[in-house]
């Protein structure tokens, strides 16, 4: 039975309220109890919102919902993943705003999906593979891989050569996101390049741990250097 227009609007409004709740991070576990079939469309619609909080939290919540679904019904989770992947395809007619971030969150939270789609996720930042040429999508894909690297540095490491090149990008967000990833899977050979950015004062606003953080490229370089040294 198809849901009425009023029902769709109501569900979208309810989802927006939960996403904008100041206690979103504390209540994240509640999304594991949601019916993926009912909440995924509202969440997808918010991935291209002009409200950065709504957009960031929607990617997180979508990742939680898909990862939870993968633990119960792997094939249904695959269907959603394929839907997201299609939206990044030129033939889809769309742009795929927020899709890489939602994918990265889902894979970071699901060992099953990580094994199956991890390499594909990383391919979106590789210039000789499925590289996303539009710069905002590049940022989204790099965010996704950096988030994924926190949990699966072994799989994310496939993207290291391309990430290292982005340390020289004129875009401070790409430099910042590259440093975030290197904090998880960079090695001793990365230290000179990472430490050379410790004086980079370019400000960046980064979504991590379910909140936006004001920081600088230099601060992230120092964080990455400390993380790398701890692993030596």
N, C-alpha and C positions, 0 to 999 in steps of 0.2 A: 504494500500500500504506500503510495507516494505521500510525502509529508506536505502539508498545506503551506502556502506562502507565509501565513501568519506564524506557523510553527517554525519555519526556517528563520524568520526574523527574530522570534523569541529565543531560539537556540543561539543565534549569533550574538544577541544582546547579553545573554547569560555568559557566554564564553568571554566576551569583552570585559565584563565585570570581573571575572576571575583572573584574567590576564593583567588587569590594571590594579588588582588588589595589592596594597602596600606589603602584604604578607605573602606575596606570590611564592617566594623562595621557600618559606616555611611550609606552605601548603602544596608544594609541588607533588607530593605523594598522592594527593587527591586525583590527579590526572590519570593515575594508573587504574583507577576504578571507573573511568569514563568508557562509554561504548564508542570505539573508534569510528564505527560507521556513522555515528550521529555528530561527532565533534570535529572530524577531520576537515570537512568542507569549510566550516567557520574559521578554523585555524589557518587553512590555506589562504583564505580570503584576506587574513590579517598580515600575511607575509609581505605584502606590498603596501602596507599602511604607511602613511607619512608620519605617524606617531612612532618614534623609535622604540619606546617602551613596549607598546603593543606589538610591534614587529619582532623585537628580540624575544619577548616572552612567548609569542606564538611559535617561533622556531623551536624554543626549548620544549614547550608543551607538546608540539607535534612530534618531536623526537621521543619524548616520554611515552606518548600514546602508541606510536609505531613499535617502539622497543617492547612495550608491555604486550602488544598484540603478537609480536614475534614469539614470545614465550608461550602463547596459548594456541595460536593458529599461524604457523610460519607462512603458509601459502597466501593467506590474506594480507600479511605484512609485506610479502613480496609484491603483491598487486599494487599496494600503495607506493612502494619504492619505485616500481616501474612507472607508475603514474608521475611521480616526481621527476624521474629521469627523462621521461618523454617531454616534460615541460621545458627542459634545458636543450632540447633538440630544435634546430632551426625550423624543421618541418611542422612543429607544433603550433607555430604562429604566435607563441608567447615569448616572454623574456625569462621567466623563471626566478623572479625576485624572491629572495629568502629561501629558495629551495636548497641550495648547497648547505646553508646553515642548519636547516631542519634535518637533512640527510646526515650531516656530521654528528648532530646530537643523537640521532637514532642509533647510528653505528657505534658511537661511544658508549651507549647504554645497553647494547645488545651484542653479546659475544657471537651469537649465531649470524646476525647481519654483518658484523665486522668481518668475519671470515669470508662471507659470500660477496660482499660489495666493497670491502675496504680498498682493494687495489683500484677499483673503478672510481671511487671517490677521489683518490689521490691523482688519478689521471686527469682530473679537471684543472690541475695546476701545472701540468707538464706540457710544455710547448710542442713536443713531438707526439702527443697523444690526443686526449679530448679537451684540449685547452679552451677555456672560456675567454674569448677575446675582449668582451665588453668589460671595462675596468671595474665598475661596481660589482659585477659577477666574479671577477678575479678576486676582489676583496672577500666576497662571500665564500668562495671556494677555499681561499687560504685560511679564513677563519675556521671553516669546517675541518680542514686537515689539521690545523693547530689544536682544535678541540679534540679531535680523534686521537692525535698524538699523545695527549695526556693519558689516555687509557691503553692505546696500542701503538707505542712508539716503533715496534718492530715492523708493523705494516705501513705506518706513515713514512718510515725512512726511505721508501721508494721515491718520495718526492724531494729528498734533500738537495740534489743538484740544482733544481729549479728554485728552491727556497733560498739557497745561498746567493744566487744571482739577484734576488729581489732585495737583498740587503743594500744594494746600490741604487735602488729605485728612487726617482725623485718624489714619489708618493710616500709621505710619512706613514700612512696606514699600512702600506705593503711592507715597509721596513719593520714596523711594529709587530705585525702579524707573523712575519718571518722569524723575528726574535722570540715570540711566544712559542712557536713550534720548536725552534732550536733549544729552548729551555727543556723540552721533553726528550728530544732525540739527537741533539747536536753532540759532537765529540770534541776531543782535544784539538783536532785540526781546525775546528771552527772558532776557537778562542780568539785568535788575532783579529778576525773580521768582526766578531761580536764585540770585543773590547774596544775596537776603534770607534764604535758608535756610542760609547758611554757618555760622551760629551754632547750628544745630539739632543738639543733642547726642543725639538719640534713637538708640539702638544698633540696628543691623540686621545680620543674618547673610545674606550674599548669595552665591549660587552663580555664579561666573564663572570662565572659563578652567579648567574641569574641577576646580574646588576651591571649598570654602566659605571665605569671607572675613569676618572680623569688622570692621565699619566703622561709621560713623555717617552719618546723613543729611547733616550738615554737611560731612563729608569728601567725599561724593559731589557735593555742591553745588560745592565748590571744584574738584573734578576736572572737572565739567561746564563751569564758567565758564572754566577754562583751555582746554579743548577748543574751546569756542565762539570764544574770542578768537583762537586759532590760525588759525581759518578766515576771520577777518575781513580 
